[in-house]
Amino acid sequence: MRYIWRILLLVFVALQLSAFCQQPGKQGKEVPSSFCISPMEYKLYTMINDYRARYDLPPIPLSKSLSYVASTHVKDLFLNNPDRGSCNSHSWSANGYWKPFCYPRDENKKNSVWDKPKELTKYKGKGYEIVYWENSAAVIDSIIAFWKSVDYFNGFLMNTGKWNGMKWNAIGVSIYENYAAAWFGELSDQEGIPIVCGLVPTDNTKAVPSKTEGIATKTTKAETSKTGYLKPKGHIKTPVTQVQPDILQSPSGRYYIVVKSQSPRDEMVKALDDLKRQGYSEAKMLEKDHKLRVSVLDYTNKPSADSALREVKKIYKDAWILKH
């Protein structure tokens, strides 16, 4: 009898474990609350939709989840180089909290590389990726030009070829050093859109005070873009109260990318104000040799500043580097 009860107990425990394992668990992971995309990444996103608009294609909603996946992947590509040997740029290294994957060698395994959004976030659909690489810091004009010039990549952007008739309801973009990536998904992202670093997210319905560097602004529905962020300079009609900025006078030994200099003080203050509202939270006012300058970014070493300058010049053609 004791033997029979022992068998029954083991069967009961096995059934309980089986039921427990079959219970639906928590799907995916939370995107870190601190995650944001850079103004340059946001511009790449708008360039993709501008390109689609020229051919009467609808805009693709920006995805917080897919942008996080893209950001995680380009950093892995740059730092860990999983794209070596038989593994191409869709591969993931073994040096992270994700499952390593060598594409296309591992494509027949149970979990596809296109399941990374499910693994890393709460996004429930597959994600499809295009990647860009160059041997120096990636420049957004070069990224979009390359993707448009190659049929395989252009098919994603324009829903042609293999993707003809498919509707993208989510897109994520990221740029890191030499790499850029865009992830496309058929399902909408329930996590919404990512914050653009330095910009003020809105809900398109309420007036939201800006907390950017003490500048008092207020936006209404008419003053926000369809994506939920403050529109670029020239679109905001609400008066802005300017405050006098701190001026960096003492030498720091850093390299500053200057975008405006030798203009009247009021113009310099306004330029600094505009930069901060566009998301350049590191913008500063400098004074050297009794001359005022406005910098958009600064670095501890010249090579990093040179790399960033190439990118900044795409927007501010007269940008230059000042060591101060």
C-alpha positions, -999 to 999 in steps of 0.1 A, spaced: 0 0 0 28 24 9 44 17 -25 11 25 -43 7 58 -24 43 67 -33 35 62 -70 3 82 -67 22 110 -50 48 111 -78 21 111 -105 3 140 -87 36 161 -84 43 154 -121 9 166 -131 12 198 -110 46 205 -126 32 200 -160 4 223 -154 27 249 -140 50 248 -170 22 252 -193 9 284 -176 16 315 -198 45 333 -184 55 370 -187 62 377 -224 94 396 -232 111 423 -212 104 459 -204 123 484 -224 144 504 -199 126 536 -189 158 556 -197 159 545 -233 157 572 -260 167 576 -296 190 604 -307 179 634 -328 201 619 -356 182 586 -354 149 604 -354 160 623 -385 168 590 -402 134 578 -393 118 609 -409 139 605 -440 126 570 -445 90 582 -443 98 612 -465 111 588 -491 79 567 -489 57 598 -491 72 607 -525 56 574 -538 23 579 -519 32 552 -494 19 557 -458 43 566 -430 55 537 -407 48 544 -370 79 547 -349 83 518 -325 99 520 -290 104 482 -289 119 478 -324 141 509 -318 154 493 -286 161 460 -305 179 480 -333 200 499 -307 210 467 -289 220 451 -321 242 478 -336 260 481 -303 266 443 -303 278 445 -339 303 473 -331 315 460 -297 315 423 -302 317 417 -340 294 387 -344 294 394 -382 326 374 -389 334 342 -408 302 325 -419 281 349 -398 267 380 -415 255 413 -400 221 398 -388 241 377 -363 242 382 -325 272 375 -303 274 354 -271 284 384 -250 250 397 -239 217 387 -222 203 375 -255 206 342 -272 236 341 -296 227 336 -333 248 331 -364 229 341 -395 223 323 -419 241 292 -404 216 290 -374 185 299 -393 170 264 -392 171 264 -354 139 267 -334 142 304 -327 147 326 -357 169 357 -357 137 376 -365 123 366 -331 147 389 -313 119 415 -307 100 388 -288 131 379 -268 142 414 -259 109 433 -256 72 428 -253 67 431 -290 47 400 -301 55 399 -338 86 391 -358 110 419 -368 129 421 -401 161 440 -403 183 459 -427 218 469 -417 244 495 -428 281 496 -422 310 518 -433 346 520 -422 341 554 -404 313 569 -383 280 563 -401 264 594 -417 226 594 -422 227 607 -458 250 578 -467 228 553 -449 195 562 -466 213 566 -500 228 531 -497 195 515 -486 177 531 -516 204 520 -541 202 482 -532 171 464 -543 171 441 -513 171 470 -488 149 492 -509 123 465 -509 119 470 -471 116 508 -475 91 507 -504 72 474 -498 84 460 -531 97 426 -542 94 401 -514 76 426 -493 51 437 -519 16 440 -504 28 438 -469 20 467 -445 46 478 -420 29 489 -387 61 495 -368 97 505 -374 127 510 -352 160 527 -361 194 531 -345 229 544 -354 260 535 -334 295 543 -346 300 525 -379 266 507 -379 230 515 -385 200 493 -385 162 495 -392 138 469 -379 104 465 -396 73 448 -381 38 439 -393 22 443 -358 17 477 -341 38 483 -310 17 484 -279 46 501 -261 42 532 -283 69 555 -295 104 561 -280 114 594 -265 138 615 -286 167 623 -263 163 658 -250 128 664 -264 95 666 -245 70 638 -253 34 648 -254 1 630 -256 -12 653 -284 -40 665 -263 -27 683 -232 -5 713 -228 28 701 -214 54 724 -199 89 719 -211 116 710 -185 145 715 -209 172 735 -192 148 759 -174 133 772 -206 96 779 -201 75 766 -230 40 753 -234 27 733 -264 -8 725 -275 -22 700 -299 -17 723 -329 19 726 -321 29 689 -319 38 666 -347 19 635 -356 45 614 -339 40 632 -306 71 653 -304 78 690 -306 80 701 -342 113 714 -355 123 751 -353 100 773 -373 68 754 -365 63 763 -329 43 796 -326 40 798 -288 63 826 -275 93 813 -256 107 829 -226 145 830 -230 168 828 -200 203 840 -200 226 810 -203 257 802 -183 287 810 -204 317 786 -202 348 808 -199 374 787 -181 394 764 -204 384 727 -200 407 711 -226 377 697 -245 369 698 -282 337 717 -290 318 715 -323 308 751 -329 278 759 -351 274 796 -345 299 824 -336 305 861 -337 269 872 -338 250 896 -315 244 882 -281 206 880 -285 211 859 -316 235 836 -298 211 831 -269 183 823 -294 205 798 -313 214 780 -280 177 780 -271 167 765 -305 194 738 -302 183 727 -268 147 725 -279 157 704 -309 172 678 -285 208 689 -282 209 689 -244 247 693 -245 247 726 -264 267 753 -247 277 789 -249 315 795 -249 336 826 -245 371 827 -257 393 857 -267 362 879 -259 342 861 -286 310 841 -280 304 808 -297 276 782 -295 286 745 -295 263 716 -301 285 687 -288 319 684 -271 344 656 -266 375 648 -246 396 638 -277 401 651 -312 393 618 -331 358 616 -315 352 652 -323 363 648 -359 339 618 -363 310 638 -349 318 668 -370 312 649 -402 277 641 -390 270 676 -377 281 692 -410 252 674 -427 229 699 -409 253 728 -400 276 731 -430 298 757 -414 304 738 -382 340 736 -369 360 724 -339 373 747 -311 396 734 -283 387 753 -252 
